[in-house]
Amino acid sequence: MSEESTTPDLAEIRHRVFQAASRRDVDEVLRHWPLAPDAIWDDSALGLGTYEGLAAIRQHLEEWYSSYDEFEMVGEELRYLGNGVTFSVDFQKGRPAGSTGYVELRYAAVMEWVEGRIKRFKTYTDLDEARAAAERLAEARAQADV
């Protein structure tokens, strides 16, 4: 599995996705985020559930973004660990709808890529746990390819 075909232009993709997310533009997020048709988006660590398939993921993102009057996403770290696995640390800041206060969320995401598309996206609130999970996944996928 080649790195290039597994994770195409990750930094540029994330930049475009985060710009679109900051505008709360789900159509643009999904236009740039190469999700597999049967992708799984697991936000259970955030208390937000797990979503399977593009329609469910779209609805989840629409509900998440619409709960804010202001929203911003920033990427802090992005690493390709090999074998179709990426690890990122991301930061969200927003003003919930109807509120004057702001909330912040720093989390990690582990993404599993298959044929240039994200097959599984999983968030973690514990960055060390996420990094370890990503490293284990990359190693397991390396052994499976042998």
C-alpha positions in Angstrom: 0.0 0.0 0.0 1.7 3.2 -1.1 1.7 6.2 1.2 0.8 8.5 -1.7 -2.4 6.6 -2.7 -3.4 6.0 0.9 -3.2 9.6 2.2 -3.4 12.1 -0.7 -2.2 15.6 0.2 -3.2 15.3 3.9 -2.2 18.8 5.0 -4.0 20.5 2.1 -7.1 18.4 2.6 -7.2 19.2 6.3 -6.7 22.9 5.7 -9.6 23.0 3.3 -11.8 20.9 5.5 -11.1 23.1 8.6 -11.8 26.2 6.6 -15.1 24.8 5.5 -15.9 23.6 9.0 -15.1 27.0 10.5 -17.8 28.4 8.1 -20.1 25.5 9.2 -20.3 24.4 5.5 -21.0 20.7 5.6 -21.2 20.4 1.8 -17.7 21.8 1.4 -16.4 19.6 4.3 -17.7 16.5 2.6 -16.5 17.7 -0.8 -12.9 17.9 0.4 -12.9 15.1 3.0 -12.5 11.8 1.1 -14.8 9.6 3.0 -15.5 6.0 1.8 -19.2 5.5 1.1 -19.4 3.1 4.0 -17.2 5.1 6.3 -17.6 5.0 10.1 -17.3 8.2 12.1 -16.9 7.4 15.8 -17.4 10.4 18.1 -18.4 8.2 21.1 -15.5 9.5 23.2 -17.1 12.9 22.9 -20.5 11.5 23.9 -21.8 12.1 20.4 -22.2 8.5 19.1 -21.0 6.6 16.1 -22.3 7.1 12.5 -22.1 4.8 9.6 -22.3 5.9 6.0 -22.2 9.3 4.3 -25.8 10.2 5.0 -25.5 9.6 8.8 -22.1 11.3 8.9 -23.6 14.3 7.0 -26.5 14.6 9.5 -24.1 14.3 12.5 -21.9 17.1 11.1 -25.0 19.3 10.3 -26.3 18.9 13.8 -22.9 19.5 15.4 -22.2 22.7 13.4 -25.7 24.1 13.7 -25.4 24.0 17.5 -23.0 27.0 17.2 -23.4 30.6 16.2 -19.6 30.9 15.8 -17.3 28.0 15.2 -13.6 27.6 14.4 -11.4 24.5 13.9 -7.6 24.5 14.0 -5.2 21.7 13.4 -2.3 21.4 15.9 -0.6 18.2 14.7 -0.9 15.8 11.8 1.2 12.6 11.4 1.1 9.8 8.9 2.1 6.7 10.8 2.2 4.5 7.7 0.0 1.7 6.5 -2.9 4.0 5.9 -3.1 5.4 9.4 -3.1 9.1 10.4 -3.1 10.7 13.8 -4.1 14.3 14.4 -4.6 16.7 17.3 -7.3 19.3 16.6 -8.8 22.2 18.4 -12.4 23.5 18.2 -13.7 26.7 19.6 -17.2 27.9 19.3 -20.0 30.0 20.7 -23.1 27.7 21.3 -26.3 29.0 19.7 -28.0 31.6 21.8 -25.0 31.9 24.2 -22.5 34.7 24.9 -19.9 32.3 26.2 -17.4 30.2 24.3 -16.5 26.5 24.6 -13.2 24.8 23.5 -12.4 21.2 22.7 -9.0 19.7 22.1 -9.1 16.2 20.9 -7.2 13.6 18.8 -8.4 11.8 15.7 -7.2 8.5 14.3 -8.1 7.9 10.7 -7.9 4.7 8.8 -7.4 5.1 5.1 -8.3 2.6 2.4 -7.7 3.3 -1.3 -7.3 7.0 -0.7 -10.5 7.4 1.4 -11.2 7.5 5.1 -12.8 4.3 6.1 -12.8 5.0 9.8 -12.5 8.3 11.8 -12.3 8.0 15.6 -12.0 10.8 18.1 -10.3 10.6 21.5 -10.2 13.0 24.4 -7.0 11.4 25.8 -4.2 12.3 23.3 -1.8 9.7 24.6 -4.5 7.0 24.3 -5.1 8.1 20.7 -1.5 8.1 19.8 -1.0 4.6 21.2 -4.2 3.4 19.4 -2.9 4.9 16.1 0.5 3.3 16.5 -1.1 -0.1 17.3 -3.4 0.2 14.3 -0.5 1.1 11.9 1.5 -1.9 13.2 -1.4 -4.3 12.9 -2.0 -3.1 9.3 1.7 -3.6 8.6 1.6 -7.1 9.8 -1.6 -7.8 7.9 0.1 -6.7 4.7 3.0 -9.1 5.2 
